[in-house]
Amino acid sequence: MVTPEISHKAYIWVNIDFDKVKNRINLVSFKIEQVIQKYQFSTKAGDCAKRNN
């Protein structure tokens, strides 16, 4: 005998301001690029990029 599954999912509709989302994504992307450039610069400068794992 198969028992029907009870769905506990709640669907929430949210109004999203896509301009704000886009601006936030651009800001995060810019910060990531800065970190990458800093890392690349430090490795080019002779730093062995030592990490403690």
C-alpha positions as CSV (number, residue, x, y, z in Angstrom):
1,M,0.0,0.0,0.0
2,V,1.4,3.4,-1.1
3,T,0.9,6.3,1.3
4,P,0.8,9.7,-0.3
5,E,3.7,12.0,0.6
6,I,2.9,15.2,2.5
7,S,4.7,18.1,1.1
8,H,6.3,20.4,3.7
9,K,7.7,22.8,1.2
10,A,6.7,26.5,1.5
11,Y,6.9,28.6,-1.6
12,I,7.6,32.3,-0.9
13,W,7.3,34.8,-3.7
14,V,9.7,37.7,-3.2
15,N,9.9,40.9,-5.2
16,I,13.5,41.3,-6.2
17,D,15.1,44.6,-7.3
18,F,17.3,43.3,-10.0
19,D,19.3,46.5,-10.2
20,K,20.3,46.2,-6.6
21,V,21.2,42.5,-7.1
22,K,23.2,43.4,-10.2
23,N,25.1,46.1,-8.3
24,R,25.8,43.7,-5.5
25,I,27.1,41.1,-7.9
26,N,29.3,43.7,-9.6
27,L,30.7,44.8,-6.2
28,V,31.5,41.3,-5.1
29,S,33.1,40.5,-8.5
30,F,35.2,43.6,-8.2
31,K,36.4,42.6,-4.8
32,I,37.2,39.1,-6.0
33,E,39.2,40.6,-8.9
34,Q,41.1,42.8,-6.4
35,V,42.0,39.7,-4.3
36,I,43.2,37.8,-7.4
37,Q,45.3,40.7,-8.6
38,K,46.8,41.1,-5.1
39,Y,47.6,37.3,-5.0
40,Q,49.1,37.3,-8.5
41,F,51.2,40.4,-7.6
42,S,52.5,38.8,-4.4
43,T,53.5,35.7,-6.2
44,K,55.2,37.7,-9.0
45,A,57.1,39.7,-6.3
46,G,58.9,36.5,-5.2
47,D,56.6,35.7,-2.3
48,C,56.2,31.9,-2.2
49,A,52.5,32.3,-1.1
50,K,53.0,30.1,2.0
51,R,49.9,28.6,3.5
52,N,49.3,26.9,6.7
53,N,46.9,24.1,6.2
